[in-house]
């Protein structure tokens, strides 16, 4: 096995162009497990650990740009106010040691349907910044997942960063597992309210071959909030509408039976998580609105 260790980003792109089969290594929380158990034996590994720009993040009024190797630890800590949904997801990732190493970029590269970052990224409307010696492009996160553990990267491309718009409304993430920590999700659900556009976005994990949005549920809830004037009057969503939102979220799933849960249980759990996250986000929205921070075009969430 050849071990490539570029000192800078340009060198990394050149190495990937020369050796498209080279497997990127950053935090190593997925790849090293596969190597240690003999599940993978690539001819080349491309170590990105020396490229400091991948560990940097920037915030602005418009949002956050996360370097691909920014660890989950930073999402739970200094970036929590800027990326509330992603912070909640990051808090459920493994142990403190794993959160010190694992990253959103690594989650994206692995593209596991059960990756904890995916539902929150989908709900927030993230874009994946990828690059090669040919140039840079932005991929909407919902287009990034192409199959179980497959992504939209070309053979010579690397993930450089993840761009997430500023959170202008409440965001929530919840997952089901046999315990509260150190567990792969049986299923997961994220919901983000976007008051400035009067829209909602969802994200579902571990309940289909790829992470996905529940678009019919989003359209239904957007219509309910508009027709009932809820953005203006702050009234709760009717229980019947919340139930229907959960049903539509469950209908978006395409789960399988496996050792962690049955397909039927996953659909049921997604419906429950959808209702709960709706209750939590709407309660938070009305509280912010009462404080004068939840109007259209308001400041990002703190």
C-alpha positions as CSV (number, residue, x, y, z in Angstrom):
1,X,0.0,0.0,0.0
2,X,1.4,3.4,-1.0
3,X,0.9,6.2,1.4
4,X,0.7,9.7,-0.1
5,X,1.0,12.7,2.2
6,X,0.7,16.1,0.4
7,X,1.8,19.2,2.2
8,X,-0.8,21.5,0.7
9,X,-4.1,21.6,-1.2
10,X,-2.6,22.0,-4.6
11,X,-0.4,19.0,-4.0
12,X,-3.4,17.0,-2.8
13,X,-5.3,17.7,-6.0
14,X,-2.3,16.9,-8.1
15,X,-1.9,13.6,-6.3
16,X,-5.6,12.7,-6.7
17,X,-5.4,13.6,-10.4
18,X,-2.3,11.3,-10.8
19,X,-3.8,8.5,-8.7
20,X,-7.7,8.6,-8.9
21,X,-7.8,5.3,-7.0
22,X,-6.2,6.9,-3.9
23,X,-8.5,6.7,-0.9
24,X,-8.6,10.0,1.1
25,X,-7.7,9.8,4.8
26,X,-8.6,12.6,7.2
27,X,-10.1,11.7,10.6
28,X,-9.9,8.0,9.8
29,X,-12.9,7.1,12.0
30,X,-14.4,5.0,9.1
31,X,-11.5,4.2,6.9
32,X,-9.2,2.9,9.7
33,X,-11.9,0.6,11.0
34,X,-12.2,-0.9,7.5
35,X,-8.4,-1.3,7.2
36,X,-8.0,-2.8,10.6
37,X,-10.7,-5.4,10.0
38,X,-9.5,-6.2,6.5
39,X,-12.7,-5.0,4.8
40,X,-10.7,-2.6,2.5
41,X,-7.2,-2.8,1.1
42,X,-6.6,0.1,-1.2
43,X,-3.5,0.3,-3.3
44,X,-3.0,3.9,-2.2
45,X,-4.1,6.1,0.7
46,X,-4.1,9.9,0.4
47,X,-3.5,11.4,3.8
48,X,-5.0,14.9,4.1
49,X,-3.9,15.5,7.7
50,X,-1.2,18.1,6.9
51,X,-3.6,20.4,5.0
52,X,-4.4,23.0,7.6
53,X,-7.0,24.9,5.5
54,X,-9.3,21.8,5.6
55,X,-9.5,22.3,9.4
56,X,-10.6,26.0,9.2
57,X,-14.0,27.5,9.2
58,X,-15.4,30.9,8.5
59,X,-18.7,32.6,9.6
60,X,-20.5,35.5,8.0
61,X,-23.9,37.0,8.0
62,X,-24.8,34.7,5.1
63,X,-23.7,31.4,6.7
64,X,-20.8,29.2,7.5
65,X,-18.0,27.6,5.4
66,X,-16.7,24.5,7.0
67,X,-13.4,23.0,5.9
68,X,-13.9,19.3,5.1
69,X,-11.8,18.2,8.1
70,X,-13.4,20.5,10.8
71,X,-14.1,18.0,13.6
72,X,-17.6,17.4,15.1
73,X,-16.1,18.8,18.3
74,X,-16.2,22.3,16.8
75,X,-19.8,21.9,15.8
76,X,-20.8,21.1,19.3
77,X,-18.7,23.9,20.6
78,X,-18.0,27.3,18.9
79,X,-20.2,26.7,15.9
80,X,-23.3,25.6,17.8
81,X,-25.1,29.0,17.6
82,X,-24.5,29.2,13.8
83,X,-25.4,25.6,12.9
84,X,-28.0,24.5,15.6
85,X,-29.3,21.4,13.7
86,X,-25.9,20.2,12.8
87,X,-24.7,20.8,16.3
88,X,-27.4,18.6,17.7
89,X,-26.5,15.9,15.2
90,X,-22.8,16.2,16.0
91,X,-23.5,15.8,19.7
92,X,-24.8,12.3,19.0
93,X,-21.7,11.2,17.1
94,X,-19.8,8.5,18.9
95,X,-17.6,9.4,21.9
96,X,-15.7,12.6,22.6
97,X,-12.6,10.9,21.0
98,X,-14.6,10.2,17.8
99,X,-15.9,13.8,17.8
100,X,-12.4,15.0,18.1
101,X,-11.4,13.2,14.9
102,X,-14.6,12.7,12.8
103,X,-15.8,15.4,10.4
104,X,-18.7,16.4,8.3
105,X,-16.5,16.0,5.2
106,X,-15.7,12.5,6.2
107,X,-19.4,11.7,6.8
108,X,-20.1,13.0,3.3
109,X,-17.2,11.1,1.7
110,X,-18.3,7.8,3.3
111,X,-22.0,8.6,2.3
112,X,-23.4,6.0,4.7
113,X,-27.2,6.2,4.9
114,X,-26.8,6.2,8.7
115,X,-24.3,9.1,8.8
116,X,-25.5,11.5,11.6
117,X,-24.6,14.7,9.7
118,X,-26.7,14.0,6.6
119,X,-30.3,14.7,7.9
120,X,-29.2,18.1,9.4
121,X,-27.3,19.0,6.2
122,X,-30.4,18.2,4.1
123,X,-32.7,20.2,6.3
124,X,-30.3,23.2,6.3
125,X,-29.9,23.2,2.6
126,X,-26.1,22.7,2.6
127,X,-23.9,22.7,-0.5
128,X,-20.8,20.6,-0.9
129,X,-17.7,22.3,-2.3
130,X,-15.6,19.8,-4.3
131,X,-12.4,20.5,-6.3
132,X,-10.0,18.9,-8.7
133,X,-7.2,20.2,-10.9
134,X,-10.0,21.0,-13.3
135,X,-11.7,23.5,-11.0
136,X,-14.2,23.8,-8.2
137,X,-18.0,23.2,-8.1
138,X,-20.8,23.3,-5.6
139,X,-23.2,20.3,-5.3
140,X,-26.5,20.7,-3.5
141,X,-26.3,18.1,-0.7
142,X,-29.4,16.3,-1.8
143,X,-27.7,15.6,-5.1
144,X,-24.5,14.4,-3.5
145,X,-25.8,11.0,-2.4
146,X,-26.0,8.6,-5.3
147,X,-26.4,5.2,-3.6
148,X,-25.5,3.3,-0.4
149,X,-22.0,4.6,0.4
150,X,-21.7,6.2,-3.0
151,X,-21.4,9.9,-3.8
152,X,-21.2,12.3,-6.7
153,X,-17.5,12.9,-6.6
154,X,-15.6,12.4,-9.8
155,X,-12.6,10.1,-9.6
156,X,-10.2,13.1,-9.4
157,X,-12.2,15.2,-7.0
158,X,-11.9,15.8,-3.2
159,X,-14.3,17.5,-0.8
160,X,-12.9,20.9,0.1
161,X,-15.6,22.4,2.3
162,X,-19.3,22.4,3.2
163,X,-21.3,25.6,2.9
164,X,-24.4,26.1,5.1
165,X,-26.6,29.2,5.0
166,X,-27.2,31.0,8.3
167,X,-30.0,29.5,10.4
168,X,-32.8,32.0,10.4
169,X,-35.2,29.7,12.2
170,X,-35.1,26.8,14.7
171,X,-33.5,23.5,13.6
172,X,-33.9,20.1,15.3
173,X,-32.3,16.7,14.9
174,X,-33.4,13.5,16.6
175,X,-32.4,9.8,16.2
176,X,-33.5,6.5,17.5
177,X,-31.1,3.9,18.8
178,X,-30.8,1.3,21.5
179,X,-29.0,3.7,23.7
180,X,-28.3,7.5,23.9
181,X,-24.7,7.5,22.7
182,X,-22.0,5.5,20.8
183,X,-24.7,4.0,18.5
184,X,-25.5,3.8,14.8
185,X,-29.0,5.3,14.2
186,X,-31.9,3.0,13.6
187,X,-33.4,6.1,12.0
188,X,-32.9,9.8,12.2
189,X,-34.9,12.9,11.3
190,X,-34.0,16.6,11.0
191,X,-36.3,19.6,10.5
192,X,-35.4,23.2,9.8
193,X,-37.8,26.2,9.7
194,X,-36.9,28.9,7.3
195,X,-39.1,31.9,8.3
196,X,-37.5,34.3,5.8
197,X,-38.8,32.1,2.9
198,X,-41.8,30.7,4.9
199,X,-40.6,27.3,4.0
200,X,-39.5,24.1,5.7
201,X,-36.9,21.5,4.9
202,X,-36.4,18.0,6.3
203,X,-33.7,15.3,6.3
204,X,-34.1,11.6,6.9
205,X,-31.3,9.1,7.7
206,X,-30.9,5.4,8.0
207,X,-34.4,4.7,6.5
208,X,-33.6,4.4,2.8
209,X,-30.6,3.5,0.5
210,X,-29.5,7.2,0.8
211,X,-30.2,10.1,3.1
212,X,-33.2,12.0,1.7
213,X,-35.7,14.8,2.1
214,X,-39.4,14.1,2.7
215,X,-40.5,16.5,0.0
216,X,-44.2,15.7,0.1
217,X,-44.2,16.3,3.9
218,X,-42.4,19.6,3.3
219,X,-44.9,20.8,0.7
220,X,-47.8,19.7,3.0
221,X,-46.5,21.6,6.0
222,X,-45.6,24.6,4.0
223,X,-49.2,24.8,2.8
224,X,-50.6,24.3,6.2
225,X,-48.5,27.1,7.7
226,X,-49.4,29.4,4.8
227,X,-53.2,28.7,4.7
228,X,-53.5,29.0,8.5
229,X,-51.5,32.2,8.7
230,X,-49.3,30.5,11.3
231,X,-46.2,32.4,10.4
232,X,-48.0,35.6,11.3
233,X,-50.2,34.5,14.2
234,X,-47.9,32.0,15.8
235,X,-50.7,29.5,16.5
236,X,-49.7,25.8,16.9
237,X,-50.0,23.5,14.0
238,X,-53.3,21.5,14.4
239,X,-52.7,17.9,15.7
240,X,-54.3,16.4,12.6
241,X,-51.8,18.3,10.4
242,X,-48.9,17.2,12.6
243,X,-50.0,13.6,12.3
244,X,-50.3,13.9,8.5
245,X,-46.9,15.5,8.3
246,X,-45.5,12.5,10.2
247,X,-47.3,10.1,7.9
248,X,-45.9,11.8,4.8
249,X,-42.4,11.7,6.3
250,X,-42.7,8.0,6.9
251,X,-44.0,7.5,3.4
252,X,-40.9,9.0,1.9
253,X,-38.8,6.2,3.5
254,X,-37.7,3.0,1.8
255,X,-36.2,1.1,4.7
256,X,-35.0,-2.5,5.0
257,X,-35.1,-5.0,7.8
258,X,-31.7,-5.4,9.4
259,X,-30.1,-6.2,12.8
260,X,-30.9,-2.7,14.1
261,X,-34.6,-2.7,13.3
262,X,-37.4,-3.7,10.9
263,X,-38.6,-1.6,8.0
264,X,-42.0,-1.2,9.7
265,X,-40.4,0.0,12.9
266,X,-38.3,2.6,11.0
267,X,-41.3,4.0,9.3
268,X,-43.2,4.3,12.6
269,X,-40.2,5.9,14.3
270,X,-39.7,8.4,11.5
271,X,-43.4,9.5,11.8
272,X,-42.9,10.0,15.6
273,X,-39.7,11.9,15.1
274,X,-41.3,14.1,12.5
275,X,-44.1,15.1,14.8
276,X,-41.8,15.7,17.7
277,X,-39.3,17.8,15.8
278,X,-42.2,19.8,14.4
279,X,-43.5,20.5,18.0
280,X,-40.0,21.4,19.2
281,X,-39.2,23.7,16.3
282,X,-42.5,25.5,16.2
283,X,-42.4,26.0,20.0
284,X,-39.0,27.6,19.6
285,X,-40.2,29.7,16.7
286,X,-43.1,31.1,18.6
287,X,-40.8,31.9,21.5
288,X,-38.4,33.7,19.3
289,X,-41.3,35.5,17.7
290,X,-42.5,36.7,21.0
291,X,-39.1,38.1,21.8
292,X,-39.1,39.9,18.4
293,X,-36.5,37.8,16.7
294,X,-38.6,35.6,14.4
295,X,-39.8,37.9,11.7
296,X,-39.0,37.4,8.0
297,X,-35.5,38.5,7.2
298,X,-34.6,38.6,10.9
299,X,-31.1,37.9,12.3
300,X,-29.7,34.4,12.2
301,X,-30.5,32.1,15.1
302,X,-28.4,32.4,18.2
